[in-house]
Amino acid sequence: MSVNRRDFIIKSALAAGSLALPGQLQAGILTDQYKRTGRIKVSELKKPVAIAMWDFSWILRHHRYGEFENWDFVLEGLAERGYNAVRIDAMPQFVAADTDGRIQQEFRAVKNGWQPSLWGNDYTMSFRPREALQEFLPKCSKYGIKVGLASWFLRHGTERKDIFLEENGLYRSWNETLTFLEQNELLDNVIYIDLLNEYPNWHGYDWLKKNMNRLSGLDQYKLDNPEANVPDQIISGKNANRQQQDFYNAFAVNLIRDLKKVHPGFDYYVSLDSSMELERMDMSEFGALDYHIWFHHNGKVPGLDKVGARDQTLDYRNIYSDLQAYWKENRDSLISWMNGRLDDISSSAAKNRIVCGNTEGWGPISWFDHPELDWGWVKESAEICVDLARQHNNYKFICTSNFTHPQFRGIWDDIKWHRNITSRIKA
């Protein structure tokens, strides 16, 4: 059935007061696509939302043969699985004009190499970010799915360079993107805006990374130790010095303040991962704390980095067997560790008088469909951690894993499991 034909049937059924799509009438997952529900911020949610960890795959796999080829189909599937919120990369770095004020409608994302991509494009393809947002966001409203806007600020194999090197590139990209979305009345369904994913480490904003490295003292160390073998860049996590810490705190605070002045009424933040110490972050302007954490970050579960490498020469039977053996022996201590971390996250949010949640977690950071791997541990980790998070009243948005995209067929196809765990999140 074509999308237009299905939309006609949906509209006709709604007008008649009935709707008879398999698996949807009972769940009540469709909403009137013409009904404007009004904007609600994540800090105003009465109950937690089950948020799907989508990223840039929604647009970079939206092509012939791509898992997101038909947005209606995948959003309907997401709602059928019980999710009522989704996080997406809004692609602000491509929505915004270039340094000379020129708006580019289409970009070419080049795929280098043939290693399977967990997220993003598996083929070289072209995408049109402005048109995509205009089409995709209303469809989220149609299926009763709230939206969190985010950005990794990556180049994605495109030829674009300017905005990644601009001192105000991140601010300008979001300012122009939000203006575009406001002009097209596309923000009513947005519950938060994550200005930079896993700040200040894991992103593509080169200007920020350059200045973080400049403050590291690395250049002077190289001058003082010319024979030393040191990397050209360092990651500024727990080892950030005081200058770096002051810099990234001031940058985030000022960025949020500046955007609030021109685009008020939103919950802004920068998301974090567990390489960042909560006590070092200035959250005075945060609307929420989105802290990504996995058992992977405990640092002791064997084989996870090998799985993430997707090296097809490895024997994944042995890797998964060792992982399962370690999990079975250390399950209780790992759960205790996770429980303590979630206590810290909830307490930090409460201290800053904001809500908390996570859009990424819980077992591995990277996983994929492979005949010698199984999704059992991913699912068990999610079940455990969702129940731990639900012990805290200020956890208002909770994911089920890093793999709620249709390209991860081994877990996506288990509709019963998704419904069970999302119902626990929303209870």
SVG drawing of the C-alpha trace seen along z (x, -y; Angstrom):
<svg xmlns="http://www.w3.org/2000/svg" viewBox="-18 -37 82 57">
<polyline fill="none" stroke="black" stroke-width="0.4" points="0.0,0.0 1.4,-3.4 1.9,-6.0 -0.6,-8.3 -3.2,-5.6 -2.6,-4.6 -2.8,-8.2 -6.2,-8.5 -7.5,-5.4 -6.2,-6.8 -7.8,-10.2 -11.1,-8.6 -11.1,-6.3 -10.4,-9.1 -13.2,-11.2 -15.6,-8.3 -14.5,-7.8 -12.9,-4.5 -9.5,-3.1 -8.7,0.5 -5.1,1.0 -3.6,4.3 -1.9,3.9 -2.8,0.3 -6.4,0.0 -5.7,1.9 -2.5,-0.1 -4.1,-3.5 -0.8,-4.6 -2.0,-6.9 -3.0,-10.4 -4.9,-12.8 -2.3,-14.1 -4.0,-17.5 -4.3,-17.9 -1.7,-20.4 -1.1,-19.1 0.9,-22.1 4.5,-22.2 5.6,-20.4 9.2,-20.4 10.9,-17.3 11.1,-19.1 7.2,-19.2 6.6,-15.5 4.4,-13.8 5.5,-10.3 8.7,-9.1 8.7,-8.7 10.2,-5.6 12.7,-7.3 14.2,-5.6 17.9,-6.1 17.8,-7.3 20.7,-9.4 21.4,-10.5 20.4,-7.1 16.8,-8.5 18.1,-10.6 21.3,-8.9 19.4,-5.6 16.4,-7.3 16.9,-6.0 16.1,-3.1 17.2,0.1 17.7,-1.9 16.0,-0.8 14.5,-4.3 13.3,-4.4 9.6,-4.7 9.4,-7.0 5.7,-6.2 6.5,-2.5 9.3,-2.8 7.5,-5.4 4.4,-3.2 6.7,-0.4 8.3,-2.5 4.9,-3.4 3.8,0.3 6.7,1.2 5.6,-1.3 8.0,-4.1 6.4,-7.6 9.6,-9.7 12.6,-9.6 15.9,-11.4 17.2,-12.4 20.1,-14.4 18.5,-17.6 21.6,-18.1 21.9,-21.8 25.4,-22.0 23.7,-21.3 20.5,-23.3 22.5,-26.5 23.9,-28.6 27.6,-28.6 30.0,-31.3 29.0,-33.4 25.3,-33.1 24.5,-30.5 22.0,-27.8 22.7,-24.4 19.7,-22.2 21.4,-18.9 24.6,-17.2 26.5,-14.1 27.5,-11.7 30.4,-9.6 30.7,-6.1 34.4,-5.1 35.1,-1.3 32.7,1.6 32.9,2.3 29.2,2.4 28.1,-0.8 26.2,-0.5 24.7,-3.9 24.6,-6.4 24.8,-5.5 25.8,-2.1 26.1,-3.5 27.2,-6.7 24.0,-8.7 22.5,-12.3 20.3,-13.9 18.2,-17.1 18.1,-18.1 15.6,-21.0 13.1,-19.0 13.6,-16.0 12.8,-17.9 9.7,-19.4 8.5,-15.9 9.7,-13.8 8.7,-15.9 5.0,-16.1 5.0,-12.3 6.3,-12.0 3.3,-14.0 1.0,-11.8 2.2,-8.7 2.1,-10.2 5.9,-10.4 7.6,-13.3 11.0,-14.5 14.3,-15.3 16.6,-17.2 20.3,-16.5 23.5,-16.9 26.8,-15.1 28.0,-17.9 29.7,-15.5 30.7,-16.0 29.4,-12.6 31.7,-12.4 30.4,-15.7 32.6,-18.5 31.3,-21.0 34.1,-22.4 33.4,-26.0 30.9,-25.8 33.0,-23.1 35.9,-25.6 33.9,-28.7 34.2,-30.1 30.4,-30.6 29.7,-27.7 27.7,-25.6 25.6,-28.6 25.0,-29.8 23.9,-26.4 21.4,-25.9 20.1,-29.5 19.4,-29.2 18.0,-25.7 15.6,-26.7 14.6,-29.8 13.9,-27.6 11.8,-25.1 9.9,-27.9 9.0,-29.5 7.7,-26.2 5.8,-25.5 7.8,-22.3 8.7,-22.7 5.4,-22.0 6.4,-18.3 10.0,-19.0 10.6,-18.2 14.3,-19.2 17.3,-20.3 20.7,-18.6 23.1,-21.1 26.1,-18.8 26.2,-15.0 28.4,-13.7 30.0,-17.0 32.8,-17.9 34.4,-14.8 32.7,-12.8 31.5,-15.1 32.8,-16.8 32.9,-20.4 36.6,-20.9 36.8,-24.5 35.9,-23.3 38.3,-20.3 41.1,-22.5 40.7,-24.9 40.4,-22.1 43.7,-20.7 45.3,-24.2 44.6,-24.4 45.9,-20.9 49.5,-22.1 50.2,-19.4 52.1,-21.8 54.5,-22.9 55.0,-19.3 56.0,-18.4 58.5,-21.3 60.0,-20.2 60.0,-16.5 60.8,-16.3 61.4,-12.6 58.2,-11.8 55.6,-9.7 52.3,-11.5 49.1,-11.8 48.3,-15.0 45.0,-15.3 43.9,-14.3 40.4,-13.6 39.4,-15.9 37.5,-13.7 38.3,-12.9 41.9,-14.1 40.9,-17.6 42.9,-20.3 41.4,-23.3 41.7,-25.5 40.0,-23.0 37.3,-22.5 36.6,-26.2 36.6,-26.5 34.0,-23.8 31.8,-24.9 31.8,-28.5 31.2,-27.5 28.2,-25.4 26.6,-27.9 27.0,-30.8 25.8,-28.8 22.6,-27.9 22.1,-31.4 22.5,-32.9 20.1,-30.6 17.5,-31.1 17.5,-34.8 16.4,-34.3 14.6,-31.0 13.0,-30.9 10.7,-28.2 12.9,-25.1 14.8,-22.8 18.4,-23.0 21.4,-21.0 24.5,-19.2 24.4,-15.5 27.3,-13.7 28.7,-10.2 30.3,-8.5 33.8,-9.7 32.6,-13.0 32.6,-13.6 29.3,-15.1 30.8,-17.3 33.0,-19.0 30.0,-20.1 28.3,-23.5 24.6,-22.6 23.2,-25.9 21.6,-26.5 20.7,-22.9 17.0,-22.0 17.8,-18.3 20.7,-15.9 21.1,-13.3 23.9,-11.0 24.8,-8.0 26.1,-5.0 26.7,-1.4 28.1,1.7 30.7,1.3 32.0,-1.7 32.7,0.4 35.8,1.4 35.8,5.1 33.4,6.9 35.6,8.7 35.2,8.6 33.1,5.5 35.8,3.5 36.3,6.5 32.6,6.6 32.7,2.9 35.5,3.3 33.4,5.6 36.5,7.5 35.2,10.4 38.4,12.4 37.5,12.9 35.8,15.9 32.7,14.3 31.7,17.5 34.6,17.4 34.1,13.7 30.5,14.0 31.1,17.1 33.7,15.3 31.4,12.3 28.5,14.6 30.8,16.4 32.1,13.1 28.5,11.7 27.3,14.8 30.1,14.7 30.0,10.9 26.4,10.1 25.6,8.9 28.6,6.7 28.0,5.1 24.4,4.4 25.5,2.8 28.0,0.6 25.3,-0.5 22.9,-1.1 25.4,-3.4 26.0,-5.3 22.3,-5.9 22.0,-7.1 24.8,-9.6 23.1,-10.8 19.7,-11.2 21.3,-13.0 23.2,-15.4 20.1,-16.3 18.2,-16.8 21.0,-19.1 20.7,-21.2 16.9,-21.1 16.5,-19.5 15.1,-16.2 17.4,-13.4 17.3,-10.5 19.4,-8.8 19.1,-8.5 21.9,-5.9 22.7,-2.8 22.8,0.0 24.9,3.0 27.3,2.6 28.0,-0.7 28.4,1.2 26.6,4.4 25.4,5.8 23.6,8.6 26.1,11.5 25.4,15.3 27.8,15.8 26.4,13.1 23.1,13.0 21.0,10.1 20.2,11.8 22.7,9.8 21.7,6.5 18.1,7.2 18.8,8.4 21.0,5.4 18.2,3.1 15.6,4.8 17.8,4.5 18.8,0.9 15.3,-0.3 14.0,1.0 16.9,-0.6 16.3,-4.0 12.6,-3.8 13.4,-3.8 14.2,-7.5 11.2,-9.9 13.3,-12.4 14.2,-10.0 11.8,-11.3 13.2,-9.9 14.6,-6.4 16.0,-4.4 16.1,-0.7 19.5,-0.3 21.6,-1.9 19.9,0.3 16.3,-0.8 16.8,-1.4 15.3,1.0 18.8,1.8 19.4,3.9 16.9,6.6 17.8,9.1 16.4,6.8 14.0,4.6 12.0,7.6 11.2,8.7 8.1,6.5 6.9,8.3 10.1,7.5 10.0,3.9 6.4,3.6 7.1,5.2 10.1,2.9 8.6,-0.3 5.4,0.4 7.7,0.6 9.3,-2.7 6.0,-4.5 4.2,-2.9"/>
</svg>
